[in-house]
């Protein structure tokens, strides 16, 4: 099912697809029709029906690589190229100064009050940058993407993670702080954050997590 206009989307602007509005989501759908499965309101579409055949996931030990407990695993949104984050460069003015735009490949390291991760991250900007606040929404990808055309943004703060939760040993509640494991974290270290948005979708529980740190 390929949607060409926003009239074919529900117009609820609920944000459960990971975008701010149906209009923003329609752009993604035109580029990648399979991403329509992220809309929980189009239930009669074959695209939103989950396959009965799934690759089995490995058993969860509920311990990270440093033997620390965590509460749930954060997975990526269906159809996205990697984990979705909102980030704020140490110098937010550089977002406008560099004329960053949707589709740009950027790289930098999350340091200081945000995570303090020792690994440089590379990713693709998936929404129009917010020049007023200096924030960027991007999806993390492998480092090879930044080798030839990446833009160096230096150090940055990770202000939010977004994704879906299908594997949890606790009941998730808005306003509570949890330890969680991003499934594609290179170091497999637990993270900690406060859940401030929860929504049910056909692919799992959509969450937004802020107030982040590692450990």
C-alpha positions, -999 to +999 in steps of 0.1 A: +000+000+000+015+033-011+001+065+001+006+096-021-012+123+000-019+131+036-056+127+029-050+089+030-035+092+065-058+095+096-049+131+103-047+124+141-012+138+144-008+115+174+030+111+170+029+073+175+047+068+142+077+088+155+069+120+135+053+151+147+024+151+122+007+130+095+021+155+070+056+148+081+049+111+081+035+112+045+069+123+033+085+092+048+058+069+034+063+083-001+100+075+002+095+041+019+060+027+015+067-001+040+070+025+067+032+028+067+032-001+092+042+024+118+008+040+118-014+022+143-047+037+129-046+021+095-056-014+107-071-026+074-038-023+055-019-055+048+013-035+055+005-032+092-002-069+097+028-084+115+043-115+100+035-147+118+070-159+110+096-141+132+132-149+138+135-160+175+153-135+197+181-147+219+173-153+256+176-122+277+200-123+307+189-089+320+226-081+325+247-057+304+283-064+295+294-050+329+270-074+347+246-046+356+208-052+358+184-035+334+146-034+330+138-035+293+153-035+258+147-005+235+143-015+198+142+007+167+110+018+149+100-005+121+113+007+087+139+031+102+176+027+095+187+028+131+180+040+166+162+074+168+176+101+190+171+138+197+204+156+203+217+190+211+253+200+200+274+217+227+272+247+204+236+247+193+243+277+170+262+254+147+230+237+136+221+268+117+256+279+110+264+246+092+229+248+075+222+212+085+192+197+068+172+165+067+192+137+050+226+150+060+251+125+074+267+138+106+290+125+133+301+134+168+304+121+203+278+122+232+298+136+261+295+158+292+262+155+311+247+133+284+258+097+286+295+103+284+298+075+258+334+070+246+322+060+211+318+084+182+283+081+167+274+086+130+238+090+117+214+105+093+191+135+101+155+123+097+136+155+105+141+192+096+165+205+123+151+229+148+172+261+143+154+279+172+164+253+198+194+239+181+182+203+183+185+175+157+165+143+153+186+116+137+189+078+133+222+063+143+239+042+116+273+025+112+305+046+110+311+039+073+283+064+064+304+093+076+337+083+060+331+103+027+304+128+033+299+131+070+297+165+087+315+168+121+293+184+148+318+177+176+305+169+211+267+168+218+241+160+244+216+132+238+183+147+250+159+118+241+157+083+228+126+070+209+117+035+200+095+005+207+096-019+237+087-056+232+110-071+258+105-059+294+105-074+329+087-045+345+055-025+337+064+007+321+048+039+335+051+075+325+072+095+350+093+066+362+131+062+357+143+029+343+175+012+334+173+000+298+194-016+271+194-002+235+195-033+214+221-019+190+244-003+215+279-011+204+292-015+239+260-032+253+260-009+283+228-002+302+214+033+299+191+051+323+163+075+316+128+088+325+099+076+303+077+106+295+056+093+267+040+058+261+018+046+233+005+013+221+013+003+185+009-029+164+047-033+168+050-028+205+050-001+231+063+032+217+083+052+243+102+084+245+129+086+271+147+117+284+171+126+312+196+101+299+229+088+312+249+056+311+256+034+341 
